[in-house]
Amino acid sequence: MGRAIFVSLFPDLSPAMPEFQYTAREMSGQQVEGVLTAATEKEALASLVSQQLFPIRVGLADSSKKAAKQVGRRVPPKYLSIFYSQLADLLKSGVPLLRSLELLSKQSTHPALKVVLSEVRDNVAEGNRLYDSMKAHPKAFSPLMVSMVRAGEEGGFLEDVLKRIAAFTDHQEELKGRVIGAMVYPIFLLGVGGMVVTVMMVWLVPKFEPIFENMAQRGELPWATTTLLAISGWTQRYWAIALIGTIVGGIFLGQWLKSENGRRQVDQFRLKAIGLGGIVRSLAIARFCRVLGTLLHNGVPVLTSMNISKDATGNVVLSEAIESAADNISEGKSLARPLGASGHFPEQIVEMIAVGEEANNLENVLIDISDNLERQTGRQIEMLVRLLEPVLLLFLAVIVLFVVVALLLPILQSSSIV
């Protein structure tokens, strides 16, 4: 009903409905084929019956099938950031939400986002809230973003929330880009080194085996050479089994990581890992503080803000600690005390939050905490990556040196005997 009223009032903004291919028979018995546009397959059947056609087969046209496949695909954050920013600008300029979604759907250059926005617009046209329509596409819109949009809709400041979501998404992508960029060379180095060592073990080392056969029979081979030949032989005989085992293990590991217990154990390990635990914790707390400060700045109640921002950590253990702290706040306690009692927030940050509460300036303090943590973590990541490069080089050099020494020792030993 809502869709029909909207189309009658705004025919130029009618939803982009899918196309259906059909095969039917006329009253005379002649078979006909064609394509028609309808919202659902049921409406397509009703349309054929109204034309005195008896449907034989009705299905989505190829173009609509291709569009339907796009709905389940992920949308890159950079396109979502542009969408949030443009939607905020349109709404702030007084453009109605439905028209804004229609315009952005038409203008989108990403196929998946184009179809998703069309679906979201159709749902909103039927009377659903924007956050409910976005929730139907979890691969495009994260639960955190949906929660923030819900807070903005219910609080009457949707434009400001969308702007802050866009800024938050850009900020997170910039940080992720810096981390990935810093890790490119070490990963490349490790990959190339692994390929070189594998080629040496599979192709180079076996060529020396006939040369060392007599020494092996006499038991005169050095332990390094014996170990190298054993590893090379095992690699040649069982490489297929090792590859299949790695693939199967990766599948089981992926399923385990998707389970609640798996996520909790991995997140716990990430927080306690030597060298990485502090970085992971700082980034998670920085995300939490930024989202919480953003929501409080827009007037969202502290309990609602806590329940939304806890998902921003990306860590199950920290999310549970924040949820427990929110329960204590509901009993009339301050925010700083339960966060400090969780044991996951550094004392310095807890003290800054306490001061912000006392000065009634908590939202700005949280944003400052996030900025400081991200700057400190950025420097830590750079130092870790700089340290990782020489460590990897040293590791690969030791392996190559072991191979070379293991191959040369028997030759030097036989030369000294002669």
C-alpha positions in Angstrom: 0.0 0.0 0.0 2.8 2.4 1.0 4.6 1.6 -2.2 1.6 2.3 -4.4 0.9 5.6 -2.7 4.5 6.7 -3.1 4.5 5.7 -6.8 1.3 7.6 -7.5 2.6 10.8 -5.8 6.1 10.6 -7.3 6.1 8.6 -10.5 9.5 9.8 -11.5 11.0 8.2 -8.4 9.3 4.8 -8.8 11.5 1.9 -7.5 13.8 0.1 -9.9 11.8 -3.2 -9.9 13.2 -6.5 -11.3 12.3 -7.9 -14.7 10.8 -11.4 -15.2 11.0 -13.6 -18.2 7.9 -15.6 -18.8 6.4 -18.3 -21.0 2.6 -18.4 -21.2 -0.3 -19.5 -23.4 -3.0 -17.3 -24.9 -6.7 -18.2 -24.8 -6.3 -19.6 -28.3 -3.6 -22.0 -27.1 -0.7 -20.2 -28.8 2.5 -20.1 -26.7 4.1 -16.7 -26.2 7.3 -15.4 -24.4 8.2 -12.0 -23.1 9.6 -9.9 -20.3 7.6 -7.8 -17.8 8.5 -5.7 -14.8 7.1 -6.5 -11.3 8.1 -6.1 -7.7 7.7 -9.9 -7.0 7.1 -13.1 -8.8 3.6 -13.2 -7.4 2.8 -9.8 -8.9 4.2 -11.0 -12.2 1.9 -14.0 -12.2 -1.1 -11.7 -11.3 -0.1 -9.4 -14.2 -0.1 -12.3 -16.7 -3.5 -13.5 -15.5 -5.0 -10.0 -15.9 -3.8 -10.1 -19.5 -5.7 -13.4 -20.0 -2.4 -15.3 -20.3 -1.9 -18.7 -18.6 1.7 -18.8 -17.1 3.9 -21.8 -17.9 7.2 -20.5 -16.6 8.1 -17.3 -14.8 11.6 -16.4 -13.6 14.0 -13.5 -13.1 15.5 -12.1 -16.2 19.3 -12.4 -16.6 19.9 -8.7 -15.7 17.8 -9.0 -12.6 19.6 -12.2 -11.5 22.9 -10.5 -11.9 21.6 -7.6 -9.8 20.3 -9.9 -7.2 23.7 -11.5 -6.8 25.2 -8.1 -6.0 23.0 -7.7 -2.8 25.0 -10.4 -0.9 28.4 -8.9 -1.8 30.4 -6.7 0.5 30.8 -3.0 -0.3 34.3 -1.4 0.1 34.4 1.1 3.0 35.5 3.9 0.7 32.3 3.7 -1.3 30.2 3.6 1.9 32.1 6.7 3.3 31.1 8.6 0.1 27.5 7.4 0.5 27.3 8.5 4.1 28.7 11.9 3.4 26.5 12.6 0.3 23.4 11.4 2.1 24.2 13.7 5.0 24.6 16.7 2.6 21.4 15.9 0.7 19.4 15.6 3.9 20.9 18.8 5.4 19.9 20.6 2.1 16.3 19.6 2.7 16.1 16.8 0.1 13.6 14.0 1.3 15.2 10.8 2.4 13.5 8.7 -0.4 14.6 11.1 -3.1 18.1 11.2 -1.6 18.4 7.4 -1.6 17.1 7.3 -5.2 19.6 9.8 -6.4 22.5 8.1 -4.7 21.5 4.7 -6.0 21.5 6.1 -9.6 24.8 7.9 -9.2 26.6 5.0 -7.5 29.5 3.5 -9.5 29.8 0.4 -7.4 27.4 -2.4 -8.7 26.8 -3.9 -5.3 26.1 -0.6 -3.5 23.8 0.5 -6.4 21.6 -2.6 -5.8 21.8 -2.4 -2.0 20.7 1.3 -2.0 17.8 0.5 -4.4 16.7 -2.2 -1.9 17.1 0.1 1.1 15.0 2.8 -0.7 12.3 0.4 -1.5 12.1 -0.7 2.1 11.9 2.9 3.3 9.2 3.6 0.7 7.1 0.8 2.3 7.3 2.6 5.7 10.3 1.0 7.3 12.9 3.0 9.2 16.3 3.6 7.5 18.3 1.6 10.1 15.9 -1.4 9.7 16.3 -1.2 5.9 20.1 -1.1 6.3 20.1 -4.0 8.8 18.8 -6.2 6.1 22.2 -5.9 4.4 24.7 -7.0 7.0 27.5 -7.5 4.5 27.2 -3.8 3.4 26.4 -2.1 6.7 28.1 -3.2 9.9 26.1 -3.5 13.1 27.9 -0.5 14.5 26.9 1.8 11.6 23.3 0.5 11.8 23.2 1.3 15.6 24.6 4.8 15.0 22.0 5.5 12.3 19.3 4.2 14.7 20.5 6.6 17.4 20.5 9.5 14.9 17.0 8.7 13.6 15.6 8.4 17.1 17.4 11.5 18.4 16.6 13.7 15.4 20.2 14.3 14.3 20.6 11.8 11.5 22.6 14.3 9.3 25.2 14.8 11.9 25.5 11.1 12.6 26.0 10.3 8.9 28.7 13.0 8.7 30.5 11.5 11.7 30.1 8.0 10.3 31.7 9.1 7.1 34.6 10.8 9.0 35.0 7.7 11.2 35.1 5.4 8.2 37.7 7.5 6.4 39.8 7.6 9.6 39.7 3.9 10.1 40.5 3.2 6.4 43.4 5.6 6.6 44.8 3.9 9.7 44.2 0.4 8.1 46.0 1.6 4.9 49.0 2.8 6.9 49.3 -0.6 8.7 48.9 -2.6 5.5 51.4 -0.3 3.7 53.9 -0.9 6.4 53.5 -4.6 6.3 53.8 -5.0 2.5 57.6 -5.2 2.4 57.9 -7.7 5.3 55.2 -9.9 3.8 56.8 -9.7 0.3 60.2 -10.5 1.9 58.8 -13.5 3.7 57.0 -14.8 0.6 60.0 -14.5 -1.7 62.3 -16.0 0.9 59.9 -18.9 1.4 59.8 -19.6 -2.3 63.6 -19.5 -2.6 64.1 -21.9 0.3 61.4 -24.3 -1.1 63.1 -24.3 -4.5 66.4 -25.1 -2.9 64.9 -28.0 -0.9 63.0 -29.5 -3.8 65.4 -28.9 -6.7 68.9 -28.0 -5.6 69.5 -30.3 -2.6 68.5 -33.6 -4.3 71.2 -33.0 -6.9 73.8 -33.3 -4.2 72.4 -36.5 -2.8 74.3 -38.9 -5.2 77.5 -37.1 -4.4 77.1 -37.8 -0.7 75.9 -41.4 -1.1 79.2 -43.1 -0.3 79.9 -40.8 2.7 76.4 -41.6 4.0 77.0 -45.4 3.8 80.2 -44.9 5.8 78.4 -42.8 8.3 80.7 -39.8 7.7 78.1 -37.2 6.8 77.8 -34.2 9.1 74.6 -34.0 11.1 73.7 -30.8 9.3 73.8 -32.5 5.9 71.9 -35.5 7.2 69.2 -33.3 8.5 69.0 -31.3 5.3 68.7 -34.4 3.2 66.0 -35.8 5.4 64.0 -32.5 5.2 64.4 -32.4 1.5 63.3 -36.1 1.1 60.3 -35.5 3.3 59.3 -32.4 1.3 59.5 -34.3 -2.0 57.5 -37.3 -0.8 54.8 -35.6 1.3 54.4 -32.2 -0.3 50.9 -33.1 -1.6 49.8 -34.4 1.8 51.2 -31.3 3.5 49.3 -29.1 1.0 46.0 -30.9 1.5 46.5 -30.9 5.3 47.1 -27.2 5.2 44.0 -26.5 3.2 41.8 -28.8 5.4 43.3 -27.3 8.6 42.6 -23.8 7.2 39.0 -24.7 6.6 38.5 -26.1 10.1 40.4 -23.1 11.6 38.1 -20.7 9.7 35.0 -22.5 11.1 36.4 -22.4 14.6 37.2 -18.7 14.4 33.5 -18.1 13.4 32.3 -19.8 16.6 31.7 -17.7 19.8 34.3 -19.7 21.7 36.9 -19.4 19.0 36.5 -15.6 18.7 36.8 -15.2 22.4 40.0 -17.2 22.7 41.6 -15.5 19.7 40.6 -12.1 21.0 42.0 -13.0 24.4 45.3 -14.1 22.8 45.5 -10.9 20.8 45.3 -8.9 23.9 48.0 -10.9 25.7 50.4 -11.5 22.7 53.9 -10.2 23.4 54.6 -7.2 21.3 51.2 -7.1 19.6 48.9 -7.1 22.7 49.5 -3.5 23.6 48.9 -2.3 20.0 45.7 -4.3 19.6 44.4 -3.0 22.9 45.2 0.6 22.1 43.5 0.5 18.7 40.4 -1.2 20.2 40.2 1.4 23.0 40.7 4.2 20.5 37.8 3.1 18.3 35.6 2.7 21.4 36.4 6.2 22.7 35.9 7.8 19.3 32.5 6.3 18.7 31.4 6.9 22.3 32.5 10.5 22.2 30.8 11.0 18.8 27.5 9.7 20.2 27.7 11.7 23.4 28.5 14.8 21.4 25.2 14.3 19.5 23.2 14.0 22.7 22.7 10.2 22.8 22.2 8.9 26.4 25.3 7.4 27.9 23.8 3.9 28.3 22.7 3.8 24.7 26.0 5.1 23.6 27.9 2.5 25.6 25.8 -0.3 24.1 26.4 1.0 20.6 30.1 1.8 21.0 31.1 -1.5 22.6 30.9 -3.1 19.2 33.4 -0.7 17.8 36.3 -2.4 19.7 36.2 -5.4 17.4 37.2 -7.5 20.4 34.8 -9.8 22.2 36.7 -9.6 25.5 36.7 -5.8 25.6 33.1 -5.6 24.4 32.0 -7.8 27.4 34.0 -5.7 29.8 32.4 -2.5 28.5 28.9 -4.1 28.7 29.6 -5.0 32.3 30.7 -1.4 32.9 27.4 -0.2 31.4 25.5 -2.3 33.8 27.3 -0.6 36.7 26.6 2.9 35.2 22.9 2.0 35.3 23.2 1.7 39.0 24.3 5.3 39.4 28.1 4.8 39.3 30.5 6.8 37.2 31.9 5.6 33.9 35.6 5.7 34.9 35.3 3.4 37.9 33.8 0.3 36.2 36.1 0.7 33.2 39.1 0.8 35.5 37.8 -2.3 37.4 37.6 -4.3 34.2 41.4 -4.4 34.1 41.5 -3.7 30.3 41.8 0.1 30.4 45.1 1.7 31.3 45.1 3.8 34.5 46.0 6.9 32.6 43.0 6.7 30.3 40.7 5.9 33.3 42.0 9.0 35.0 41.3 11.2 32.0 37.8 9.8 31.7 37.2 10.6 35.4 38.4 14.2 34.9 36.2 14.5 31.8 33.2 13.4 33.8 33.9 15.8 36.6 34.3 18.7 34.2 31.2 17.7 32.2 33.4 17.5 29.1 33.5 13.8 28.6 32.8 13.7 24.8 35.7 16.0 24.0 38.0 14.1 26.4 37.1 10.8 24.7 37.9 12.2 21.2 41.3 13.5 22.5 42.0 10.1 24.1 41.3 8.4 20.7 43.6 10.9 18.8 46.4 10.4 21.3 46.1 6.6 21.3 46.1 6.4 17.5 49.2 8.6 17.2 51.0 6.5 19.8 49.9 3.3 18.2 51.0 4.5 14.8 54.5 5.1 16.1 54.6 1.7 17.7 53.5 0.0 14.5 56.2 1.8 12.6 58.8 0.8 15.1 57.6 -2.8 15.0 57.7 -3.0 11.2 61.1 -1.5 11.1 62.3 -4.1 13.6 60.5 -6.9 11.7 62.4 -6.3 8.5 65.9 -7.0 9.9 64.5 -9.9 11.9 63.0 -11.5 8.8 66.2 -10.9 6.9 68.3 -12.5 9.6 65.9 -15.4 9.8 66.1 -16.1 6.1 69.9 -15.6 6.1 70.2 -18.2 8.8 68.1 -20.7 6.8 70.1 -20.1 3.6 73.4 -20.3 5.5 72.3 -23.6 7.0 71.6 -25.0 3.5 74.9 -23.8 2.1 77.0 -25.0 5.0 75.2 -28.4 5.0 76.1 -28.8 1.3 79.6 -27.6 1.6 80.7 -29.4 4.8 80.9 -32.9 3.2 82.9 -31.5 0.2 85.3 -29.7 2.6 85.6 -32.8 4.8 86.3 -35.1 1.8 88.9 -32.6 0.5 90.7 -32.6 3.9 90.8 -36.4 4.0 92.3 -36.5 0.5 
